[in-house]
């Protein structure tokens, strides 16, 4: 069982050894520069993701394809699973590394991730293989609680050369919650960083 406990700073720390995994290994081709170090409200996206996860989880690990570029960071690094591509490679690696039944996985380019979003997922989780956020277009596979039993399904998709996360998640016992009522952003293109995009 997972029990959110109040801490001195008003946030919540999740009891037990539930880890958070941040996927940081994207190629950033659409953005044209490494998204990890893009500035957003005085922090890089990487700093922002780590800070948010640290308010809720005892341990935060970074998952990437190229670990050498992250070797200077004081965080445990997890190598993408070589049998898959894209986010699926990172999620498989996180589940393989996870020592508990479930773990939280998020992407580094979701600047609106907050402790409130994480708390909502934790409170409402009911032993599904996937429990995450629901966007208007469907599932958001890169901000979710995953159960280790999902590995069998991901292995099968990888063996078939199908690395579509949305399709893989649909094959799981899955559920989710609606996105927060305020704006939820996924930074993929340079225009997503425009002032009018953030303030409009």
Secondary structure as UniProt FT lines:
FT   STRAND          4..6
FT   TURN            8..9
FT   STRAND          12..14
FT   STRAND          19..23
FT   TURN            29..32
FT   HELIX           35..37
FT   STRAND          39..40
FT   TURN            41..42
FT   STRAND          43..44
FT   HELIX           45..54
FT   TURN            55..56
FT   STRAND          59..64
FT   HELIX           67..70
FT   TURN            71..72
FT   STRAND          76..79
FT   TURN            82..83
FT   HELIX           86..97
FT   STRAND          102..107
FT   TURN            108..109
FT   TURN            111..112
FT   HELIX           115..124
FT   STRAND          130..135
FT   TURN            136..137
FT   STRAND          138..147
FT   HELIX           148..150
FT   HELIX           151..159
FT   TURN            160..161
FT   HELIX           165..170
FT   STRAND          174..178
FT   HELIX           190..193
FT   HELIX           195..199
//
